[in-house]
Amino acid sequence: MPGLSAHLPRLTEGAAIAAMAAFVTLAACGAATQTRERDYAFKAYIRGSSSKENLSMDKIDGHPSYESHFTLEKVEECVKITIIARNTALISAYVDPTVRAYFVLEKAVDVSRFNPRAGRIVYTEIARNFDINWKSERDTVVCSRTEDPLKKLTPGAYRIRLCVFDAREFVFSIAIATNEAQAITPAQAEGGPP
């Protein structure tokens, strides 16, 4: 069958070229969406410390966690959360006091219509800045998941619980970047200082 073998190299060559072109196109599209930095119109800041008033009843991996709250006024596609923590017990001109902060972002869900005796509000996890191997990121972009109603970034109350394993006493600063409206921290909502 000389006719078939004569066409075989051309089909294989053509298929390889088409596959290579598709691969390059997909790689370029994927790289563009992953490396593109989002622009955010608003930023809100929360500052706190490892004090008793910020202590959460819920722990992270058996360690104490500290919580802060904020409110979204409008539906958001994505929010960017940046947390910086500093060890306050370490005072040295030669050592950086910055320590890794691990956080969980949770959304307040009103469950009173399902089980009034259990309480009104339950927090459900939306995202975290660490993986299963405890590799953490300082900046975390959290995007709304349209297929999961509990993980949509809708108007309402949110809680950030954070933990620092490397320091017992620390201060933290949280920046929440949004696009649709300024995120409101509880102090701002009550008329206190930002």
CYANA upper distance limits for C-alpha pairs under 8 A (distance plus 0.5 A):
  1 MET  CA      5 SER  CA      7.26
  2 PRO  CA      6 ALA  CA      6.64
  3 GLY  CA      7 HIS  CA      7.13
  4 LEU  CA      8 LEU  CA      6.74
  5 SER  CA      9 PRO  CA      7.76
  6 ALA  CA     10 ARG  CA      8.21
  7 HIS  CA     11 LEU  CA      6.88
  8 LEU  CA     12 THR  CA      6.70
  9 PRO  CA     13 GLU  CA      6.42
 10 ARG  CA     14 GLY  CA      6.41
 11 LEU  CA     15 ALA  CA      6.40
 12 THR  CA     16 ALA  CA      6.54
 13 GLU  CA     17 ILE  CA      6.72
 14 GLY  CA     18 ALA  CA      6.64
 15 ALA  CA     19 ALA  CA      6.49
 16 ALA  CA     20 MET  CA      6.52
 17 ILE  CA     21 ALA  CA      6.65
 18 ALA  CA     22 ALA  CA      6.66
 19 ALA  CA     23 PHE  CA      6.56
 20 MET  CA     24 VAL  CA      6.67
 21 ALA  CA     25 THR  CA      6.66
 22 ALA  CA     26 LEU  CA      6.59
 23 PHE  CA     27 ALA  CA      6.48
 24 VAL  CA     28 ALA  CA      6.58
 25 THR  CA     29 CYS  CA      6.73
 26 LEU  CA     30 GLY  CA      6.54
 27 ALA  CA     31 ALA  CA      6.51
 28 ALA  CA     32 ALA  CA      6.61
 29 CYS  CA     33 THR  CA      6.95
 30 GLY  CA     34 GLN  CA      6.66
 31 ALA  CA     35 THR  CA      6.43
 32 ALA  CA     36 ARG  CA      6.27
 40 TYR  CA    177 ALA  CA      6.40
 40 TYR  CA    178 THR  CA      6.02
 40 TYR  CA    179 ASN  CA      5.57
 41 ALA  CA    177 ALA  CA      7.91
 41 ALA  CA    178 THR  CA      6.76
 41 ALA  CA    179 ASN  CA      5.38
 41 ALA  CA    180 GLU  CA      8.03
 41 ALA  CA    181 ALA  CA      8.50
 42 PHE  CA    177 ALA  CA      6.10
 42 PHE  CA    178 THR  CA      5.71
 42 PHE  CA    179 ASN  CA      6.49
 42 PHE  CA    180 GLU  CA      8.45
 42 PHE  CA    181 ALA  CA      7.22
 42 PHE  CA    182 GLN  CA      5.85
 42 PHE  CA    183 ALA  CA      8.29
 43 LYS  CA    175 ALA  CA      6.96
 43 LYS  CA    176 ILE  CA      5.95
 43 LYS  CA    177 ALA  CA      4.87
 43 LYS  CA    178 THR  CA      6.80
 43 LYS  CA    182 GLN  CA      6.96
 43 LYS  CA    183 ALA  CA      7.74
 44 ALA  CA    175 ALA  CA      6.22
 44 ALA  CA    176 ILE  CA      5.65
 44 ALA  CA    177 ALA  CA      7.05
 44 ALA  CA    182 GLN  CA      7.06
 44 ALA  CA    183 ALA  CA      6.30
 44 ALA  CA    184 ILE  CA      7.43
 44 ALA  CA    185 THR  CA      8.02
 45 TYR  CA    173 SER  CA      7.51
 45 TYR  CA    174 ILE  CA      6.08
 45 TYR  CA    175 ALA  CA      5.17
 45 TYR  CA    176 ILE  CA      6.87
 45 TYR  CA    185 THR  CA      8.29
 45 TYR  CA    194 PRO  CA      7.81
 46 ILE  CA     68 SER  CA      7.96
 46 ILE  CA    173 SER  CA      6.31
 46 ILE  CA    174 ILE  CA      5.54
 46 ILE  CA    175 ALA  CA      7.12
 46 ILE  CA    185 THR  CA      7.46
 46 ILE  CA    194 PRO  CA      8.28
 47 ARG  CA    171 VAL  CA      8.06
 47 ARG  CA    172 PHE  CA      6.27
 47 ARG  CA    173 SER  CA      5.03
 47 ARG  CA    174 ILE  CA      6.81
 48 GLY  CA     54 ASN  CA      7.95
 48 GLY  CA     68 SER  CA      8.44
 48 GLY  CA    171 VAL  CA      6.27
 48 GLY  CA    172 PHE  CA      5.88
 48 GLY  CA    173 SER  CA      7.08
 49 SER  CA     54 ASN  CA      7.61
 49 SER  CA    169 GLU  CA      8.07
 49 SER  CA    170 PHE  CA      6.20
 49 SER  CA    171 VAL  CA      4.59
 49 SER  CA    172 PHE  CA      6.33
 50 SER  CA     54 ASN  CA      7.10
 50 SER  CA     55 LEU  CA      7.55
 50 SER  CA     66 TYR  CA      7.03
 50 SER  CA    168 ARG  CA      8.03
 50 SER  CA    169 GLU  CA      6.18
 50 SER  CA    170 PHE  CA      6.06
 50 SER  CA    171 VAL  CA      6.89
 51 SER  CA     55 LEU  CA      6.95
 54 ASN  CA     66 TYR  CA      5.61
 54 ASN  CA     67 GLU  CA      5.97
 54 ASN  CA     68 SER  CA      7.53
 55 LEU  CA     64 PRO  CA      7.70
 55 LEU  CA     65 SER  CA      6.64
 55 LEU  CA     66 TYR  CA      4.92
 55 LEU  CA     67 GLU  CA      6.81
 56 SER  CA     64 PRO  CA      7.70
 56 SER  CA     65 SER  CA      6.04
 56 SER  CA     66 TYR  CA      5.54
 56 SER  CA     67 GLU  CA      6.13
 56 SER  CA    161 ARG  CA      7.84
 57 MET  CA     65 SER  CA      8.34
 58 ASP  CA     64 PRO  CA      8.01
 58 ASP  CA     65 SER  CA      7.26
 59 LYS  CA     63 HIS  CA      5.90
 59 LYS  CA     64 PRO  CA      5.55
 59 LYS  CA     65 SER  CA      5.76
 60 ILE  CA     64 PRO  CA      7.09
 60 ILE  CA     65 SER  CA      6.61
 60 ILE  CA    162 LEU  CA      8.37
 60 ILE  CA    163 CYS  CA      7.20
 63 HIS  CA    163 CYS  CA      7.70
 63 HIS  CA    165 PHE  CA      8.16
 64 PRO  CA    163 CYS  CA      7.09
 65 SER  CA    161 ARG  CA      6.41
 65 SER  CA    162 LEU  CA      5.74
 65 SER  CA    163 CYS  CA      5.19
 65 SER  CA    164 VAL  CA      8.37
 66 TYR  CA    161 ARG  CA      5.91
 66 TYR  CA    162 LEU  CA      5.84
 66 TYR  CA    163 CYS  CA      6.99
 67 GLU  CA    159 ARG  CA      7.13
 67 GLU  CA    160 ILE  CA      6.00
 67 GLU  CA    161 ARG  CA      4.84
 67 GLU  CA    162 LEU  CA      6.84
 68 SER  CA    159 ARG  CA      6.26
 68 SER  CA    160 ILE  CA      5.83
 68 SER  CA    161 ARG  CA      7.13
 69 HIS  CA    157 ALA  CA      7.63
 69 HIS  CA    158 TYR  CA      6.21
 69 HIS  CA    159 ARG  CA      5.00
 69 HIS  CA    160 ILE  CA      6.78
 69 HIS  CA    185 THR  CA      6.68
 69 HIS  CA    186 PRO  CA      6.94
 70 PHE  CA    157 ALA  CA      6.48
 70 PHE  CA    158 TYR  CA      5.91
 70 PHE  CA    159 ARG  CA      6.99
 70 PHE  CA    183 ALA  CA      6.99
 70 PHE  CA    184 ILE  CA      5.91
 70 PHE  CA    185 THR  CA      4.75
 70 PHE  CA    186 PRO  CA      6.58
 71 THR  CA    155 PRO  CA      7.60
 71 THR  CA    156 GLY  CA      5.92
 71 THR  CA    157 ALA  CA      4.99
 71 THR  CA    158 TYR  CA      6.39
 71 THR  CA    183 ALA  CA      6.14
 71 THR  CA    184 ILE  CA      5.52
 71 THR  CA    185 THR  CA      6.76
 71 THR  CA    186 PRO  CA      8.15
 72 LEU  CA     76 GLU  CA      8.50
 72 LEU  CA    153 LEU  CA      8.44
 72 LEU  CA    154 THR  CA      7.54
 72 LEU  CA    155 PRO  CA      5.29
 72 LEU  CA    156 GLY  CA      5.95
 72 LEU  CA    157 ALA  CA      7.16
 72 LEU  CA    158 TYR  CA      8.21
 72 LEU  CA    181 ALA  CA      7.95
 72 LEU  CA    182 GLN  CA      7.94
 72 LEU  CA    183 ALA  CA      5.54
 72 LEU  CA    184 ILE  CA      7.08
 73 GLU  CA    155 PRO  CA      5.41
 73 GLU  CA    156 GLY  CA      7.24
 73 GLU  CA    181 ALA  CA      6.78
 73 GLU  CA    182 GLN  CA      7.90
 73 GLU  CA    183 ALA  CA      7.23
 73 GLU  CA    184 ILE  CA      8.18
 74 LYS  CA    154 THR  CA      6.92
 74 LYS  CA    155 PRO  CA      5.45
 74 LYS  CA    180 GLU  CA      6.72
 74 LYS  CA    181 ALA  CA      6.76
 75 VAL  CA    153 LEU  CA      6.31
 75 VAL  CA    154 THR  CA      4.99
 75 VAL  CA    155 PRO  CA      6.17
 75 VAL  CA    180 GLU  CA      7.63
 76 GLU  CA    144 SER  CA      7.62
 76 GLU  CA    153 LEU  CA      5.90
 76 GLU  CA    154 THR  CA      7.07
 76 GLU  CA    178 THR  CA      7.64
 76 GLU  CA    179 ASN  CA      7.37
 76 GLU  CA    180 GLU  CA      6.69
 77 GLU  CA    143 CYS  CA      6.24
 77 GLU  CA    144 SER  CA      5.94
 77 GLU  CA    153 LEU  CA      7.34
 78 CYS  CA    141 VAL  CA      7.15
 78 CYS  CA    142 VAL  CA      5.95
 78 CYS  CA    143 CYS  CA      4.53
 78 CYS  CA    144 SER  CA      6.52
 78 CYS  CA    153 LEU  CA      7.98
 78 CYS  CA    178 THR  CA      7.60
 78 CYS  CA    179 ASN  CA      8.37
 79 VAL  CA    141 VAL  CA      6.25
 79 VAL  CA    142 VAL  CA      5.88
 79 VAL  CA    143 CYS  CA      6.96
 79 VAL  CA    176 ILE  CA      7.31
 79 VAL  CA    177 ALA  CA      6.08
 79 VAL  CA    178 THR  CA      5.57
 79 VAL  CA    179 ASN  CA      8.10
 80 LYS  CA    139 ASP  CA      7.38
 80 LYS  CA    140 THR  CA      6.15
 80 LYS  CA    141 VAL  CA      4.81
 80 LYS  CA    142 VAL  CA      6.68
 80 LYS  CA    175 ALA  CA      8.35
 80 LYS  CA    176 ILE  CA      6.27
 80 LYS  CA    177 ALA  CA      5.47
 80 LYS  CA    178 THR  CA      7.38
 81 ILE  CA    139 ASP  CA      6.32
 81 ILE  CA    140 THR  CA      5.78
 81 ILE  CA    141 VAL  CA      6.83
 81 ILE  CA    142 VAL  CA      8.19
 81 ILE  CA    174 ILE  CA      7.42
 81 ILE  CA    175 ALA  CA      6.20
 81 ILE  CA    176 ILE  CA      5.30
 81 ILE  CA    177 ALA  CA      6.98
 82 THR  CA    138 ARG  CA      6.14
 82 THR  CA    139 ASP  CA      4.97
 82 THR  CA    140 THR  CA      6.88
 82 THR  CA    174 ILE  CA      6.13
 82 THR  CA    175 ALA  CA      5.60
 82 THR  CA    176 ILE  CA      7.20
 83 ILE  CA    101 ALA  CA      7.39
 83 ILE  CA    138 ARG  CA      6.28
 83 ILE  CA    139 ASP  CA      7.47
 83 ILE  CA    172 PHE  CA      7.38
 83 ILE  CA    173 SER  CA      6.20
 83 ILE  CA    174 ILE  CA      5.06
 83 ILE  CA    175 ALA  CA      7.04
 84 ILE  CA     98 THR  CA      7.68
 84 ILE  CA     99 VAL  CA      8.22
 84 ILE  CA    100 ARG  CA      8.17
 84 ILE  CA    101 ALA  CA      7.47
 84 ILE  CA    138 ARG  CA      7.50
 84 ILE  CA    172 PHE  CA      6.08
 84 ILE  CA    173 SER  CA      5.84
 84 ILE  CA    174 ILE  CA      7.18
 85 ALA  CA     98 THR  CA      6.21
 85 ALA  CA     99 VAL  CA      6.11
 85 ALA  CA    100 ARG  CA      7.19
 85 ALA  CA    101 ALA  CA      6.61
 85 ALA  CA    164 VAL  CA      8.33
 85 ALA  CA    170 PHE  CA      7.00
 85 ALA  CA    171 VAL  CA      6.15
 85 ALA  CA    172 PHE  CA      4.74
 85 ALA  CA    173 SER  CA      7.02
 86 ARG  CA     97 PRO  CA      5.63
 86 ARG  CA     98 THR  CA      4.79
 86 ARG  CA     99 VAL  CA      6.10
 86 ARG  CA    170 PHE  CA      5.85
 86 ARG  CA    171 VAL  CA      5.96
 86 ARG  CA    172 PHE  CA      6.91
 87 ASN  CA     97 PRO  CA      5.63
 87 ASN  CA     98 THR  CA      6.77
 87 ASN  CA     99 VAL  CA      6.98
 87 ASN  CA    167 ALA  CA      6.21
 87 ASN  CA    168 ARG  CA      8.28
 87 ASN  CA    169 GLU  CA      6.57
 87 ASN  CA    170 PHE  CA      4.93
 87 ASN  CA    171 VAL  CA      7.28
 88 THR  CA     97 PRO  CA      7.84
 88 THR  CA    169 GLU  CA      6.26
 88 THR  CA    170 PHE  CA      5.46
 88 THR  CA    171 VAL  CA      7.20
 89 ALA  CA    167 ALA  CA      8.38
 89 ALA  CA    169 GLU  CA      6.83
 89 ALA  CA    170 PHE  CA      7.98
 90 LEU  CA     95 VAL  CA      8.47
 90 LEU  CA     97 PRO  CA      6.51
 91 ILE  CA     95 VAL  CA      8.38
 91 ILE  CA     97 PRO  CA      7.89
 92 SER  CA     96 ASP  CA      8.19
 92 SER  CA     97 PRO  CA      8.48
 99 VAL  CA    164 VAL  CA      7.67
 99 VAL  CA    166 ASP  CA      7.04
 99 VAL  CA    167 ALA  CA      7.97
100 ARG  CA    136 SER  CA      7.94
100 ARG  CA    138 ARG  CA      8.29
100 ARG  CA    164 VAL  CA      6.76
100 ARG  CA    165 PHE  CA      8.25
100 ARG  CA    166 ASP  CA      7.92
101 ALA  CA    136 SER  CA      8.11
101 ALA  CA    138 ARG  CA      8.05
101 ALA  CA    162 LEU  CA      6.91
101 ALA  CA    163 CYS  CA      6.28
101 ALA  CA    164 VAL  CA      5.42
101 ALA  CA    165 PHE  CA      8.29
102 TYR  CA    128 ARG  CA      8.19
102 TYR  CA    129 ASN  CA      6.74
102 TYR  CA    130 PHE  CA      6.95
102 TYR  CA    136 SER  CA      6.91
102 TYR  CA    162 LEU  CA      5.93
102 TYR  CA    163 CYS  CA      5.75
102 TYR  CA    164 VAL  CA      6.86
103 PHE  CA    128 ARG  CA      6.17
103 PHE  CA    129 ASN  CA      6.33
103 PHE  CA    130 PHE  CA      8.04
103 PHE  CA    160 ILE  CA      7.03
103 PHE  CA    161 ARG  CA      5.93
103 PHE  CA    162 LEU  CA      4.61
103 PHE  CA    163 CYS  CA      6.83
104 VAL  CA    125 GLU  CA      7.32
104 VAL  CA    126 ILE  CA      8.19
104 VAL  CA    127 ALA  CA      6.49
104 VAL  CA    128 ARG  CA      4.85
104 VAL  CA    129 ASN  CA      7.34
104 VAL  CA    160 ILE  CA      6.22
104 VAL  CA    161 ARG  CA      5.81
104 VAL  CA    162 LEU  CA      6.97
105 LEU  CA    125 GLU  CA      6.43
105 LEU  CA    126 ILE  CA      6.14
105 LEU  CA    127 ALA  CA      5.73
105 LEU  CA    128 ARG  CA      6.41
105 LEU  CA    158 TYR  CA      7.73
105 LEU  CA    159 ARG  CA      6.46
105 LEU  CA    160 ILE  CA      5.20
105 LEU  CA    161 ARG  CA      7.17
106 GLU  CA    123 TYR  CA      6.13
106 GLU  CA    124 THR  CA      5.66
106 GLU  CA    125 GLU  CA      4.77
106 GLU  CA    126 ILE  CA      5.82
106 GLU  CA    127 ALA  CA      7.66
106 GLU  CA    158 TYR  CA      6.17
106 GLU  CA    159 ARG  CA      5.60
106 GLU  CA    160 ILE  CA      6.75
106 GLU  CA    161 ARG  CA      8.44
107 LYS  CA    123 TYR  CA      5.82
107 LYS  CA    124 THR  CA      5.85
107 LYS  CA    125 GLU  CA      6.95
107 LYS  CA    126 ILE  CA      7.13
107 LYS  CA    150 LEU  CA      8.22
107 LYS  CA    151 LYS  CA      8.31
107 LYS  CA    156 GLY  CA      8.37
107 LYS  CA    157 ALA  CA      6.87
107 LYS  CA    158 TYR  CA      5.02
107 LYS  CA    159 ARG  CA      6.81
108 ALA  CA    121 ILE  CA      6.58
108 ALA  CA    122 VAL  CA      6.23
108 ALA  CA    123 TYR  CA      5.05
108 ALA  CA    124 THR  CA      7.11
108 ALA  CA    156 GLY  CA      7.73
108 ALA  CA    157 ALA  CA      5.99
108 ALA  CA    158 TYR  CA      6.18
108 ALA  CA    159 ARG  CA      7.90
109 VAL  CA    121 ILE  CA      6.00
109 VAL  CA    122 VAL  CA      5.77
109 VAL  CA    123 TYR  CA      6.49
109 VAL  CA    124 THR  CA      7.58
109 VAL  CA    150 LEU  CA      8.39
110 ASP  CA    120 ARG  CA      6.00
110 ASP  CA    121 ILE  CA      5.19
110 ASP  CA    122 VAL  CA      7.01
111 VAL  CA    115 ASN  CA      6.92
111 VAL  CA    116 PRO  CA      7.87
111 VAL  CA    119 GLY  CA      7.84
111 VAL  CA    120 ARG  CA      5.96
111 VAL  CA    121 ILE  CA      6.49
111 VAL  CA    122 VAL  CA      7.26
112 SER  CA    116 PRO  CA      4.94
112 SER  CA    117 ARG  CA      8.23
112 SER  CA    118 ALA  CA      8.15
112 SER  CA    119 GLY  CA      6.85
112 SER  CA    120 ARG  CA      5.05
112 SER  CA    121 ILE  CA      7.79
115 ASN  CA    119 GLY  CA      7.88
116 PRO  CA    120 ARG  CA      7.17
123 TYR  CA    159 ARG  CA      8.25
124 THR  CA    150 LEU  CA      7.90
125 GLU  CA    151 LYS  CA      8.45
126 ILE  CA    150 LEU  CA      8.16
126 ILE  CA    151 LYS  CA      5.89
127 ALA  CA    142 VAL  CA      7.21
129 ASN  CA    136 SER  CA      5.90
129 ASN  CA    137 GLU  CA      5.98
129 ASN  CA    138 ARG  CA      7.85
129 ASN  CA    139 ASP  CA      8.29
129 ASN  CA    140 THR  CA      6.50
130 PHE  CA    134 TRP  CA      5.84
130 PHE  CA    135 LYS  CA      5.67
130 PHE  CA    136 SER  CA      4.59
130 PHE  CA    137 GLU  CA      6.96
131 ASP  CA    135 LYS  CA      6.04
131 ASP  CA    136 SER  CA      7.27
143 CYS  CA    152 LYS  CA      8.46
143 CYS  CA    153 LEU  CA      7.94
144 SER  CA    151 LYS  CA      6.63
144 SER  CA    152 LYS  CA      4.99
144 SER  CA    153 LEU  CA      5.62
145 ARG  CA    149 PRO  CA      7.90
145 ARG  CA    151 LYS  CA      6.03
145 ARG  CA    152 LYS  CA      5.73
145 ARG  CA    153 LEU  CA      8.38
146 THR  CA    151 LYS  CA      8.13
146 THR  CA    152 LYS  CA      6.59
148 ASP  CA    152 LYS  CA      7.13
164 VAL  CA    168 ARG  CA      8.09
176 ILE  CA    183 ALA  CA      7.52
177 ALA  CA    183 ALA  CA      8.30
178 THR  CA    182 GLN  CA      6.93
178 THR  CA    183 ALA  CA      7.39
184 ILE  CA    188 GLN  CA      6.60
184 ILE  CA    189 ALA  CA      6.74
185 THR  CA    189 ALA  CA      6.78
185 THR  CA    194 PRO  CA      8.04
186 PRO  CA    190 GLU  CA      6.73
187 ALA  CA    191 GLY  CA      6.82
187 ALA  CA    192 GLY  CA      5.25
187 ALA  CA    193 PRO  CA      6.72
187 ALA  CA    194 PRO  CA      6.96
188 GLN  CA    192 GLY  CA      5.69
188 GLN  CA    193 PRO  CA      6.60
188 GLN  CA    194 PRO  CA      5.89
